[in-house]
């Protein structure tokens, strides 16, 4: 997820006109997909004007180029340095939004949540803020912060009703419980559900039946457990799968 744009604000007045033009060209090269040229331009700018206020923007553009070309480690270094140099809330927020995604991808949900919550007040109501909200909502939900999670999903539907992320937000809001559970089966009619319920209970699973209306066709579902966090559900999943190999965690 790259949040490009809204760059080159007033801080460019601290560098000469040719330097401002060089940074604008680098931004244009990035937007046109000329990542090698944009990287060259920003690196030259940084070599000459590292101590200027727009240096953080140059690092940000170069980091986006690194991301587009698969150089995630280099992108992360540039983003971390740019965050430390940034004097603009909007730029810092964009950096936090990207670093939050990278943190979650690396398995650090706590850092992702912290960065996204700090970024959101300064992000515009334009994509990919909708994606940030859905990913933050999911991370909060998995950490057991159900109310905060729902606020994120609700904001997507309120601010981005036509977003490709809106269906996911709507589905997640349809889950009315403050717990995870493990699903062992789903049936369109209660007869088959009751038959499987009895079989699983005879096998020792403490299964219950719930009626799920989140799908186009409501289903009778068989579920085990109430888990406050996703980690708790994950820990319980192998035991359930020893009886039902296809069992999975919901929501």
Residue, then its C-alpha position, 0 to 999 in steps of 0.5 A: x500500500x503506497x500513499x503517494x501524493x500531497x507532497x512538495x508543500x511549503x518546505x521546498x522554499x528552504x532549497x534553491x529552485x533547481x532543487x525544488x524542480x528536481x524533487x518535483x521531477x522525481x515525484x512525476x517519475x514515480x507516478x509514471x512508473x519510472x522508478x529507477x529515474x525517480x530513485x536517482x533523482x531523490x538520491x542526488x537531492x539527498x546527497x546535496x540537501x540532506x539537512x533541508x526540510x524537504x529531505x523527508x519527502x525525498x526519502x519518502x519518494x525513494x522509499x515508494x520506489x523501493x516498495x514498487x521494485x520489491x526492495x522492502x528492507x531499503x524502503x523500510x530504512x528510508x521510511x523510518x528515517x523520513x519519519x524522524x525527519x518529517x515536519x509535516x503531520x500529513x507526511x508522517x501519517x502516510x509514512x506511519x500508514x505504510x510502516x503499519x502495513x509492513x509491521x502487520x505483514x511481519x507479524x507485529x500487530x501491536x506496532x501496526x495498530x499503534x502506527x495506524x491509530x496515530x496516522x488516521x487523524x491526519x489521513x484524507x478521506x480518500x483511498x487507500x485510507x479505506x484499506x488502512x481502516x479495514x486492516x486496522x479493524x481486523x488487527x483490533x478485532x484479533x487483539x480482542x478490541x471489539x468496540x474499536x474494531x467496529x468503529x473502523x469498519x463503520x467508518x469505512x461504510x460511512x466515508x467509503x460506501x462504494x469502496x472495494x473494501x466496503x463488503x469486507x467491512x459490512x461482513x465484519x460488522x455483521x458479526x455481533x459477538x465479542x468473541x472468536x469461535x471455531x466452525x465445524x460445519x454449516x447447513x442450509x437445513x436444521x435436519x442435517x445440522x442436528x445430525x452432525x451436531x449429535x455425531x460430533x458431541x458423541x465424539x467428545x466435541x462441545x459443539x453448539x448450533x448457531x444460526x448465521x444470517x451474514x450470508x445471502x442464504x442463512x445457515x445453521x452452523x456448528x461451532x466450538x468455543x468462545x475465545x476473546x482473541x484470535x491467538x486463543x482461538x488459534x491455540x484451540x484449533x488443532x484439538x478441534x481439527x483432530x475431530x473435524x479436519x476442515x474446522x476454521x476460525x470465525x469471524 
